[in-house]
C-alpha cells in the first residue's frame, strides 16, 4: 500500500455518514413501495397474528394419561376348544387398560401339549434329515420347537424325515383359519379416557363429559352429537382408516388412534376440544406377504390328576391399537407480541431496500437518481467563518 493509500485510509477514519432522504416523484417505484408495504402488513396481521397467533406464548410440553376399556362378548365352537364364550378377560391384552392394547381376532390353538419327544415339524428346514447323524443330540433347532435327541424320524418308504426333538409335544400346527375366529369383534367397543395438563398455564382437561349421570357412558357412543363420549366401535375405527375389518382380523394389524388438543386459552375452557384421527400404522403388502399382519404366542398351563404339566399353546392374530396424544396451548403474552411487531417493522425496511435497488440500478434514469441519493459533502465556511448549513440539506425532492 502506497503513501497516498495510507493517507486516504487515515482520513476515512474521520468520515461521518448520515442519511439523505430523496423524495423520488416516480409513480412506478412509488406504487411498488406501497404494494410491498401492504404485503408485509398483510403478512404480519393475517399470517403471524391471526393464523399463527404470534401474540401468544405457547406450551407444547403436554402431560397426558390414557385409560382404555374394551367391552364385548363372542361365542365360538371349534374342534380344539369346543363351545366357548369369549369376554374381555379372554381377548384383550393387557387387561389393565393402557395406551396400547391388543384385541384377539384369530387363533391357532394347539391343545394338550406336554414335554416329551416327538418329530419336529416338516416346515422347519433346519430339522430335515436323512440319517441319525444329521441330528446331533443336544443341539437346539433354532427356528423350531425343541432340542434334537439324535434320532432321524422317517415315515415308511421315505428317505427323508425330520429330527426327533424334546419339546412341548405335539408341535404347533401351521394352518391358519380361513375366517377370523372372533370376527364378531367388529361390534366390540372401546372406551378411551384421556387426561391432559399443560404445566406452563396450569390448565387441565379430560375428553369425558363432566356429568353426574351414571347412565351416560352406558348409553352413549362417540359422534357429532356426543363429542365428549369417547366410546368407539372397533369396526368404525378400522373403517375410518380405509381398511376392511374382516381382512385385518384374519392376520392382524396395527391401528393408530391420534388425539389432538389445540387449545386457545384466551377463549373459554369449553372451546378447548379434542380431535380424533385414525390411521393404519403397519405396512400393507399385496397378496400374502410374510411381512403382513401382527401375531404372537402365549400359553395357558395346567396339571392333570397325576401332576403332569400340560399347556394349551395359542398363536394369536389380532389388532393392536396405539393411542397417541399430542397438543399445544397458547395464551396472550406481551413478549412474543413485541417480538413479532418488531420483526414486522424490520420487514418494512426490506421494502425501502428493494425500492432503492430498483431506483438506482434498474430504471432508465438510474444514474440521475444515484447521483441525487449519494452525495459527498465537505465542510465549508462562509465569509464570516461560519459553516454553510444549506450545503448539508438532508431532504431533497427530485422530479422524474
N, C-alpha and C positions, 0 to 999 in steps of 0.2 A: 504494500500500500504506500503510495507516494505521499509527499508532504501536503499536497493540495487535498488528497483524500482524507488525511488525518485532520486537517483543518476543518473540512466540511463536516466530518463526524463530530468533532468537538463543538462546532457551532449548532448542530442539530440537537444537541443535548438540551439547549436552552430554548428550543422552539415550543410554542404552545398552540394546540389545535382546538378550535372552537367550532360549533355547528353553525352552518349558514343555511337559512331557510329560503328556498326559492319556490315561489308560487308559480307553477307552470300552467298557463292557460291552454291546456291541451285536452280536448274532450275525450279522446280515446283513452289516454292514460288516466284521466280523472275517473272515467267510467270503470276501468279495470280496478282502480284503487277502491272504489265504493263496493264493487262486486266482491273483492277479497275481504273487505271488512264485514259485509253481510254474511258471507260464507263462514268466516271464523266465528262470528257472533251466533249464527245458527248452530254450528257445531257445538259451541260452548253451552248454549241453552238447551238444545234438543237432546244431543247425544250425551254430553257429560253430565248434565244435571237432571234431565227428565228420564232418559233411558238408563244410564249407568248410575244415577243418583250419587253424583260425585260430592254432594254436600253431606253425605253420611259417613260415619265411622262404621266399619264392617267387622263382624266376628264370624269366622269360619271354623272355629275350634268347637264343633258341635259335640256334646256329650249325649250318648244315646243308649237306651236299653230296650231289648226286644223280648217279648213273651209270646210263644205260639202254642196253640192248642188245636189239634185235629179232631174232628167228630165224624163218625160214620161206622156202619156195620156192613158185613158182606157174608154170604153163605156160599160154600163150595162143597163139591162132592167128587173126590179123586180116589184113584186106586191106592195111592201111597198114604193119604191122610184120612180117607173116608169122608163122612159128613162132618163138616166143621164150620163153626161160626167164628168169623174174624171181627175183632173190635180193635180200638186204638192201641191197646196193650200188645196186640199181635203184629200190627203192620206199620207202626210208627217208631222210628229210631232216630235219635234217642228219645226216651219217654218224657224227659223233664222239660221239653219245650224251649229250645234255644233259637238263635237266629238262623241256624242251619238245621233242617230236619229232612228225613227221608221217609217216603211212603212206598211200601212194597206193593208192586202191581203184578209181579210174575215170579214163579218159583220153580226150581229144580230140586226135588226132595229125594234124598237117599236115606231111607229109614233103617233102623236096627243095625247100625254099624258097631262092630266090636274089634278090639285089637287082636289080630291073628294073621295068618299067612294066606295070601291069595295071589292070583295072577294080576299083574299090572294091566292097565287099560291099553288096548291096541292103538289108541290115538296118540300115545306117548312114544314118539320116535326114539327117544333115548333108551327105552326099555325093550326094544325089539332085539331078538336073539336067535341064534341057530343052534347053539350048544351051551352047556353049563359054563364054559369058560368065558362066555360073553357076559356073564352076570357075576362079577366078583363080589363075594359076600361082604356085607357091612357097608357097601358103597351106596349112598342115597341116590335115588332118581330125582335129580334136581328140579325137573319140570313135572314130576309125577306126584305120587302119593305116599311113598314109603321108602324102606331100605331093602336092598337086594339080599336074598338069602343064599344065593349061589346056585340056584336051580333055574333051568330054562323050561318053561311050561309050554308044551305044544299040543295042539289038538291032533286027533288021528289023521294020518295021511298028509300032514303038513310039515314042511321042513322048517318053517319059520314060526316062532312063537313070541312070548313076552316073558320077561324075568318074573320069577316069583318074588314077592315083597312081603315084608312085615309092615302092616299098616292097619288103618281103620277099614275093615272089610265088611261088605263088598265095597269096591271103589265107586266113586261118583259116576252116575250116568251123564252123558254129554248131550242128550237130546233136550231141547227147549220146547215147551208147549207152543203150538202154532197160534193160540189165542191167549191173551193175558189172563192169568188165573183170577186176578182181582180187577177185572175191567169195570166193576161197579164203583171203583174208587173215583170215577169221574164225577159222581154226585156227592162225594165227601166234601166237607167244608173245613176251612182253617181260619182260626181267629188269630189275628196278628195285632198285638198291643205294643205300641211304641211310646216310650217316654223320651223327651228331649229336653236339653237345657243349654242355653248359651251363657257361659260363665261371665263374659265381659259385661253383659247387661243384666245378669241375674234373672233371666227370663226362662220360664219352664212351661211346657205344654205336653199334652198327650193327644193321640189320634182317636180317642174314645169319647163319646158324648158324656158330659158331666150331668148325670141324671140319677135320681133315687129309685127309678122304676126298675125293679129287679127282672122284670119280664122283657125289658127292651132288647137285650142281647140274645135272648132265646127266640125272638120272633123276627128280628131284622136281618137284612143282608145288604152288603155294600152296593151302592148305586147312586145316581144323581140326586135322589131324594134322601139318601142316608149316607152322606159322605163321612160321618163320624160313627159308622158301624163297620169296623174293619173285619167283617166275616166274608170270606171269599169262597166260592165254589171252585174246587180244583179244576174241573173241566173248563170253566170260564177263564181261569188264569192261563191254562195251557193254550186255549183257543186264541187269546189275545196276543200270544207270541207267534201266531201263524202256524201252529203245529196241531195235528190231529191227535187227540188224547189216546185213542186205542193204538196208534202206531208207536207213540213214545212209551206207552205202558208195556209193550211187548218186550223191548230190550233195554228200556231205561233211558234216562237223560237228565240234564241239569237245567233248571229254570231259575232265572234271577228275578227277584221282586225288589224294585228300587223305590224307596220312599224319599221324596224331595221336600224339604222345608225351605221356603224362601219368604222370610218374614221382614216386613217393613214395620219397625217398632214405632214409627211416627204415627201410625194408624192404630186403631183399636186392636186388642189381642185377638178378637174374633176374626180379624182379617188374615191372620196367620194360619193357613190351612195346608195340610199335606197333599201332595200329588203322588200318584202311583203309576209306575211304569213296569212293564213286564217284557222279558226277553228270554230267549233260549241261549244258554251260555255254552253248552257243549257243541262241538263241531258236528254238523250233519253231513254224512257222506252218502253218495248214491249207492244203491244196491245193498249188499250185505257186507260192508267193510268191517274189518276186525277192529277199527277204531271207533265204531259207533256204539252207543249205549252206555249204561252205567250199572255195575253189579258188584257184589261182594258176597262172601260166605260167612255163615255163622252156624253154630250147632247148639242143640239142647241135649243135655246129658241126664241119664237116669241109670238106676241099677235094678236088676231083677231080684227075685226072691233069694237067689243063691249069692247075691252080692257082686255079680259080674256087671261091669260098667258097659253101658251101651250109649249110643248117641244117635240123634237124627240130624243129618247134615243138610243144610239148606243153602242153595245158591240163589240169592235174592236179586231180582231185577226190579228197578223202580225209579221213581222221580225224586231227585234231590232238589230241594228248594233253598236257595240262598237269599236271605232278606238283608238288604243293604240300605243304609240310611246316610244321606248327605244333606247338608243345609247351610244356609248363611242367614245372618240377621244384620240389619242396618239401622242406624239411628243418627239423627242430626248431630253434627259436631262442627264447631267453628273452625277447627284446624284444617280438615280436608276442604272445607268451603273456601277458606282464604287461599289455600294452595292452588286449587283449581281456578279460582278467579285470577290469581297472579299468573298462572300459566296461560290463561286466555288473553290477558293484557299483553304478555310477552309475545303471543302469536300475532297480535295486531302489528307488531314491529316487522313481522315477516312480510306483511302486505306492503309496507313502505319500502322494504329492501327490494322486493320484486319489481315494484314500480320504478325505483331508481335504476335498476338494471335495464328495464325497457327504455327509460327516458334517455339514458346516456350512452346506450350501446346499439339499440335495435331500431330506432326510428330515423327518418331522413335527416332531421336537424340535430342529431345526437351530439355533434361537435359543439354546436352552439350552446346546448343545454349543459354540456360538460364544462365548458369554459365559465358559464354562469354559476355553476354549482361549486366548482373548485377554484379558488382564487387565493393567490399568495399575497398577503398584505404585510408591508414592512412599516414599522413605526416611523412616523414623520412629525416634524414640528412646524408650526406656523411662524410667522414673523415675530410674534410676541413670545415665542419659546414654549407654547402650549401644544399638546397633542391634538391633531386634527381628528376629532371624533367621527366626522362624516365619512372618513375613509374606512372605518370599521363597521359600517352599517351592516347588520346581520339579517335583515329581512328585505327581500327584493322580489318584485313582481315582474315576470318575464312573459311577454306575449309571444305566442307561437308564430 
